[in-house]
Amino acid sequence: MAYQYRAPDQATVNENTSNHRLYNPYQDPNIPTRTVYNLGENLAYYTGIGYLVGATAGATGGFTSGVKAIEPTDTLKQKINRILNGSGHSGRQVGNRCGIIELMYEGLESGMVAARDTDDVINSVSAGLGTGAIYKAAVGYAKKHRAKG
């Protein structure tokens, strides 16, 4: 839907402009007014964002662990190597986990939107619950409830 600029001092007679949009001669005038979400675009976008956020957080954690692992006898080259190895290793691990979680979440949410033909909070909540259940189901019952001894 196109944005219609209004100055703050302009009074509008009809505030119900949600069903109106600016005329575009290159579009069909009978296209739907709601936003159509594309599954492929959503999956690629949210998975990429999840990976980048996870990789950044993991690299930050790896940086701190690399700094803590520095020994007093290390040369400058060894110190830099420890920091880079820690950042790269943790960044990849956390980034991949976050990317997979986002992939599952967006797949479930897009499936719910397609199945229910509505985009509301129920889809987001159920997709979040489903993602958590699927992600933790990979651990398995025996590993979670193993006797400590």
C-alpha positions as CSV (number, residue, x, y, z in Angstrom):
1,M,0.0,0.0,0.0
2,A,1.4,3.4,-1.0
3,Y,2.1,6.0,1.7
4,Q,0.0,9.1,1.5
5,Y,1.7,12.1,3.0
6,R,-0.4,14.4,5.1
7,A,0.9,17.5,6.9
8,P,0.1,17.4,10.7
9,D,-2.2,20.4,10.4
10,Q,-4.3,18.9,7.6
11,A,-7.6,17.7,8.9
12,T,-9.1,14.7,7.1
13,V,-12.8,14.2,6.6
14,N,-12.5,10.4,6.4
15,E,-9.8,8.7,8.4
16,N,-10.7,5.3,7.0
17,T,-8.1,5.3,4.2
18,S,-6.9,1.7,4.7
19,N,-8.8,0.6,1.6
20,H,-7.3,3.3,-0.6
21,R,-4.0,3.6,-2.3
22,L,-2.3,5.9,-4.8
23,Y,-2.9,5.2,-8.4
24,N,-0.1,3.3,-10.2
25,P,-0.7,3.0,-14.0
26,Y,1.6,0.0,-14.1
27,Q,-0.4,-2.1,-11.7
28,D,-3.7,-3.9,-12.0
29,P,-6.3,-1.8,-10.2
30,N,-7.9,-5.0,-8.8
31,I,-4.9,-6.3,-7.0
32,P,-5.5,-7.2,-3.3
33,T,-5.0,-4.5,-0.7
34,R,-3.3,-6.7,1.8
35,T,0.4,-7.5,1.6
36,V,1.1,-10.8,0.0
37,Y,4.0,-12.6,1.7
38,N,6.3,-14.7,-0.4
39,L,7.5,-17.9,1.4
40,G,10.9,-17.9,-0.3
41,E,11.7,-14.3,0.4
42,N,10.6,-14.7,4.1
43,L,12.7,-17.8,4.5
44,A,15.8,-16.3,3.0
45,Y,15.5,-13.0,4.8
46,Y,14.8,-14.3,8.3
47,T,17.3,-17.1,8.0
48,G,20.0,-14.6,6.9
49,I,19.1,-12.2,9.7
50,G,19.1,-15.0,12.3
51,Y,22.5,-16.2,11.1
52,L,24.0,-12.7,11.1
53,V,22.7,-11.9,14.6
54,G,23.8,-15.3,15.9
55,A,27.3,-15.0,14.3
56,T,27.8,-11.6,15.8
57,A,26.7,-12.7,19.3
58,G,28.9,-15.9,19.0
59,A,31.9,-13.9,17.7
60,T,31.5,-11.6,20.7
61,G,31.4,-14.5,23.1
62,G,34.3,-16.2,21.3
63,F,36.3,-12.9,21.5
64,T,35.9,-12.9,25.3
65,S,36.9,-16.5,25.6
66,G,39.9,-16.0,23.4
67,V,41.0,-13.0,25.5
68,K,40.6,-15.1,28.7
69,A,42.7,-18.0,27.1
70,I,45.7,-15.8,26.5
71,E,48.7,-16.9,28.4
72,P,51.4,-14.5,29.6
73,T,54.1,-16.2,27.5
74,D,52.2,-15.8,24.2
75,T,53.6,-13.6,21.5
76,L,51.4,-11.0,19.8
77,K,50.8,-13.3,16.9
78,Q,49.7,-16.1,19.2
79,K,47.4,-13.8,21.1
80,I,45.7,-12.6,17.8
81,N,45.4,-16.2,16.7
82,R,43.7,-17.3,19.9
83,I,41.2,-14.4,19.6
84,L,40.5,-15.0,15.9
85,N,40.1,-18.8,16.4
86,G,37.7,-18.3,19.4
87,S,35.7,-15.7,17.5
88,G,35.4,-17.7,14.4
89,H,34.6,-21.0,16.0
90,S,31.9,-19.6,18.4
91,G,30.5,-17.3,15.7
92,R,29.9,-20.2,13.3
93,Q,28.3,-22.4,15.9
94,V,25.9,-19.8,17.3
95,G,25.2,-18.4,13.8
96,N,24.3,-21.8,12.4
97,R,22.0,-22.6,15.4
98,C,20.2,-19.3,15.1
99,G,19.8,-19.6,11.3
100,I,18.3,-23.1,11.7
101,I,15.9,-21.9,14.4
102,E,14.8,-19.0,12.2
103,L,14.4,-21.3,9.2
104,M,12.1,-23.6,11.3
105,Y,10.2,-20.6,12.7
106,E,9.5,-18.9,9.4
107,G,8.6,-22.1,7.7
108,L,6.0,-22.9,10.4
109,E,4.7,-19.3,10.5
110,S,4.4,-19.1,6.7
111,G,2.6,-22.5,6.7
112,M,0.2,-21.3,9.4
113,V,-0.5,-18.1,7.4
114,A,-1.2,-20.2,4.3
115,A,-3.3,-22.7,6.1
116,R,-5.4,-20.2,8.1
117,D,-5.4,-17.5,5.5
118,T,-4.9,-14.8,8.1
119,D,-1.8,-13.1,9.6
120,D,-2.3,-12.7,13.3
121,V,-0.5,-13.3,16.6
122,I,-1.8,-16.9,16.9
123,N,0.4,-17.9,13.9
124,S,3.5,-16.3,15.5
125,V,2.8,-18.0,18.9
126,S,2.1,-21.4,17.5
127,A,5.1,-21.2,15.2
128,G,7.3,-20.3,18.2
129,L,6.0,-23.2,20.2
130,G,6.4,-25.5,17.3
131,T,9.9,-24.4,16.7
132,G,10.9,-24.9,20.3
133,A,9.3,-28.4,20.3
134,I,11.0,-29.4,17.1
135,Y,14.4,-28.0,18.1
136,K,14.4,-29.6,21.5
137,A,13.0,-32.9,20.1
138,A,16.3,-33.5,18.4
139,V,18.0,-33.9,21.8
140,G,15.9,-37.0,22.5
141,Y,14.2,-38.3,25.6
142,A,17.1,-40.5,26.8
143,K,19.7,-37.8,26.6
144,K,17.6,-35.3,28.5
145,H,16.6,-37.7,31.3
146,R,19.9,-39.6,31.7
147,A,20.8,-40.5,35.3
148,K,23.7,-38.5,36.6
149,G,26.2,-40.6,38.4
